Amino acid sequence: MPDDDLFLKTIEAAYASGVKDDCLPEALTALNQLFGGAGAVLEIVDKREMRHKAFSSVGLPDLARVPYIEQFSAVNPRMPYAFRQPQGKLIWDYQLLDEDQMTRNPFYGEFLESVGLRYCLGAVVEQSPAKFAAISVQRTKKQGHPDKRQIALMGRLYPHYQRAYDVSTRLRTVADRSGVLENTLDWLADGVALLRADGQIVYANDTLRSFAQRGDGFRISDCEIEFVTPEARRRFDTALGVVKRIGDASSAEYSADFPVPRGNGMPAYIVSVRPLVPWKARVTQNAEAEIIVFLRDPLRRNIATTQILQQLFGLTKAEAHLAQALCLGVTTGAYAAKRCVSLNTVYSHLKRIREKTGCKSVPELILKFSELNVPLRPRDPSGSA
């Protein structure tokens, strides 16, 4: 049986995280301590786009976050299994694979081993057509696979984390609905933050938070946007100063747009800083907000455009993906190499794209598709984020 004081402390931390997002790290820390793990995670996945909306962790190496979110989550054998389970289901590795199978599996043998991890014990806290969320404790090979006692303990603890997660979701929904501006900004494919004059964040949409979770180019720390490179930090501070000084985006001197470099050959973010209009207090619950920041990921915008291409021209997902790559200047050869398909396959897709759109050349395709590069992100028709 667990230590009663530690068990109660973990429950209290869970409920605190439900009413205040800043307490989530403490809740995950308590969870990890209770199970004696290597780290604890809350991950939220958009199932329609197959991308993480949030990934909060404690105790795990920083170098594991970006590779997992950007690459290895797609080959994580736990995820397809977890997506089929009902809310409240407990998940552990031996439900899926034995030791030999884990050793041969790339996710276990390459990724987890490279960061010193092996096993997990988790619980599904949300399962809907649009979204999946789970809490989990990560364990090393030395700590071993969770035993029956630990699985039973997670079963006792899960309802408390479930209620806390529900409260947090409902509070966030209420906050979104109470501000017209915030609700509108959540539709954008761009990351958006509303700031006070001192640079403190009073609102950040889901897109910005998902970008920050990557830790690539910038992060959110102590309610502030913190850029990685000194040059980006300098230009951001200058932009804030300009906005506060002139207070008018129509000024001829106004210029507060700059790139933010990213790693792994990814295209730079584009940051724009602007003052809010004078009537902001009538359209936003965050009346103290004076500055609005847009952060654009060129790749992220393509998701919405890809869906539009599919709907307007009847393109398949593969055809729409190729069309978007061509618009970004990717050659057919480079595209084939990156996607691990033959040039004949690429040319077949391109031929069907031309037939469906009536375009006779690649430049004509690029011109047509560039006109559809809308700034709105895809939205779940059910209304779920």
N, C-alpha and C positions, 0 to 999 in steps of 0.2 A: 504494500500500500504506500502511496506517496506521503511525504511529510505534509501534515494537515495545513500548517502555516503557509507552505509554499503553494499548495493546491489552492487555498483561498486567495493568496496573493495573485495567482495566475488568473483566477476568475475575476477579481476586482480590476486587474489590468485590462482584461478583455472588454469588460463593460465600459471602462473609461475610454477605450479606443472607439467605442460606438458613438459617443457624444462629442469626441474631440479627435480629429484626425492626427494631431500632433502626438497623441498617446499611442499610436499604432506601434512604433518601435519598442516601447516598453512592453506592450502586450505580446509581441513576438519574442522579445527577450525572455519574458517570464515563461512562455510556452517552451522555449528551447531549454531553459534551465530545468524545468520540471521533468523533461524527458532525457536530459543529459545528452543532447544532440550536438551537432556541429554548427547548426544554424536553423532558422525558421523563416518561412516564406508565406506571404499572401500574394497570390497571382490571380489576375482577372484577365480573361481572354475574350475578345470579340470574335465569336464563332463564325460570323458571316464573312469577316475580312481575314480571319485566322491571324490575328495579331494581338499582342498584349496591350490592354488598356492601362494596366498597372502591374508593377512588380516591386513589392516591398520586401526587404529581407534584412536580417541581422545575423551576424556571425559568419557569413559567407564571404569568400575572397572577392574583392571588387572586380578582378579580372574575369570572373565567371559571368557577370551580369550581361554584358553586351553580347559575347558569343552565344550565350544561351538564348537571349531574346531574339537576336538577329538570325541565328543559324540553327542551333541545336534543338530548340523547342519544336521545330518542324519534324525532327526525327526522334523525338522523345516517345518511346512506346507506351509510357504511362498515359499520355494525353488522349489518344484515341479510345483507350479503355475508360478513362475518366469521363469523357464526353458522353459515354453511353450509360453512366450510372446516375441514379436519382439523387436529388439533394439529400444530404445526410449520410450518404454512403461513405464508409471508411475505405481507404485505399492503401495497400502496401505491395511491395515488389513481388513477393512470392505468389500473389494472385495471378501474375503475368508470366514470370520466367523463373527458372531455377538458376543455380549458380553458374553452371556451364553456359547456359543460354545468355546470361548477363555478360559473362566474360567475352563472348563472341559478338555481342551486340555493340555497334559503333557508339551509341549514346553512353553506354556504361564503360566500354573498354577504352574509348578515346576521350570523350568529354569529361565524364564524372571522374575517371581516374586521374586526368590531368589537373583537376582542382581538388583532389583528395577526398572525394565523396563517393558513396556507393548506394546507400539505401534511403528510403523515405517512408514516412507514415503520415498520411494526410486525411482530410475530410472535405467533401464537397459542400460548400456553403451556398452556392447558387448554381442552378442548372435550368436554362431556358433556351429557346431556339436561337436567341441572340447572344447570350452571355454565359460564360462559365467562370466560377470563382472557387478557389480552394485554399485552405491553410495546410501547411505541412511542416514537419520537422525533418531535416536532412541529417544523415548519419554517415560516418566514415566506415571503412571496412573493419577497422579495429573495434569500433563501437558495436558493430554487428547489426544484423537484421532485427527489427523490433520483435519482441516476444509476445506471448499471449497476454501477459500482464500489462504491457505497454499499450497493446491494441485495445484492451478493455478500458484502460485509463483514457485513451483518446475518445472512446465512446462516451465516457462520463463527461469529458470536458467539452466535446463538440457542441452540445446545445447552447452553452454559454457564448461561445464564439459565433454561433449562428445568430443568436439574438442580437449580439453586438453589431454584427455585420448588417443585419436587417435595419437596425436603428440608424446606423451610419448612412445606409442607402436612402432611407426615407428622409432623413434630415437634409441630405444633399439634394434630393428631388424637390423638397419644399423650398430650399434656398434658390434653386434654379428657376422655379416657377414664380418666385416673388420679385424677380427683377427682369424687366422686359429686355434690357440690353444684354444681360448675361445669358438669357435663354436664346437670344438671337445669335450671340457669339459662339454658342456651342454647336451651331450648324456648320461653322467654317472648317475647311480643311487646314487652315493655318492655326498655329498655336497663338493664343491671345491672352494677355494679362492686363489687368487694370491695376495701376500703381498709385500710391500716394506720392506727394511731392518729394518725400525722402527716399523713394525707391522701394518701399515696402509693398508687397503684393497684397491686395485686398480681394482679388478674384483671379483665377486662372482656369481656362477651359480645359476639358478633358484632353484635347489634342496637345496642348502645351505640356500638360503633366506627363502624357505618354512619351513625348519627345525627351523630357527631362529624365525619365526613368532610364533611358539609354545611357546616360552619362557621357554622351559623345558631343563635345563642343560646349555644352553648358549643363548646369543642374540647378535645382531649387534648393537653397540652403538658408535656414532661418528666415523664411518668408521673403527671400530676395532671389533675383535671377543672378547667377554667378557664372560668368564665362570662363573658359579654361585658359585661353591665350591672353597674354598681357595686352596685345593690340586690341582684341575684341573688348576687353574690360575698359580700356582707355576710351574707345570710341563710344561705348555705351554710356559711360560717365559723361562724356562730352555731349551726347545726344540728350541726356536728362537735363543737363545744364541749359542747353539751347531751348528746350521745351519750356522749362520753368521761366526762363528769361523773357522769351517773346510771347508765350501764351497764345500764339496765333499761327496756325499752319499755313496761312496765306502769305506770311512774311516772305519777302524775296530772299532773305538770308537763311530761310529754313532749309536745313538738309540734315536728316537724321536716319539715313539708310546705310547699312554696311553689311558685309558678308561675315559669317562666322565659320571658320574652317572646321572640318570633321575628319576623322581618321578613316582608314581602310579604303581610300580612294572615293569616298562618298562625296556628292556635290555639296557645296557649302550651304548652310542655312542663310537666308536673307532676313535681316532684322530691320524693322521700321518702327520708329518711335514718334508718336504724335500726341498733341494735347487733346483732351476731351473737349467736346463742344460745351458752351456755357449752360445749355439746358440739361446737362447730364443728370442733375439731381431729380428730374422728373421722370427719367426713364431707367434708372438703375438704383438698386437698393444700396449700393456702395457709394453714397453721396460724397465720401471723402476722397474717392478716386479722382485724380487730376490728369493722369497720363495713361495712354493706351499703347501697348507694345504688340506688334505682329511679328511672328516668327514663322517663316515659310520654309518647308521642306519640299524642294521640287519633286522628289519622288512621291511624297505623300499625296500631293494634288492629283497625281496620275490615277489614283484609285477611283476617284469620282468620275473622271473623264473616261476611264476604261468602261465603266458601267454604262455611261451615256452612249459610247460607241456601240456597245453590244445592243442596246435598246433601239437606237436610231437606224442602224444599218444591218442588224441581225448578225453581227459578228460573233464568233465563238470567243471564249475567254482567251485562248491562245492567239487568235487573230488580233484581238484588241490589244493584247500585251505587246505583240510585235509592232503594231501601229504606234503605240506609245514610245517604244524603244527607238523607232525611226525618227520620231519627232524630237527625241533627245540627241540625235546625231549618231546613234549606234549603227555601225555598218551591219550588213546581213551576215558577214563572216564572223564578226565579233559576237553577234547575237547567238549564232549557232553554237559557237564555242562555249559561251557562258551558260546556255540552256542545255548543253550536252545533246544537241540534236543535229541531224545532218543538214547540209545546205539545201538538199532537195526538199526536205520538210519545210524549211523556211521559205523557199521559193513557191512551194505549193500554197502555204498560208498567204503569201503576198499576192499570188494570182487570184485567190478567192476574195481577198480584201478589195482588189481592183474591180472585180466583177460586181461585188455587192455595193460599192460606193460610186461606181462609174468613173473613177479616176484612172488616167492612163499612165501616170508616172509617179515616182516616189515624191518629187517636189510638190506635185499637185495634191498628193495624199497629205503631206505635211501641212500644206496651207489650209486644207479643209479641216484637219484635226486640230490645228492650233487655234482655230476659231471657237473650239468647244472646250477650251481649258478653263472650266468654271472653278470658282473658289469654294464651292460648297462641297462638304464631305458627304458620303453616303449615310443615310439614316435608316435605322430599323423601322419599318412601317408600323410595328406594334407600339413604337414610342419609347422603347427601352434604349438606354445609352449604349 
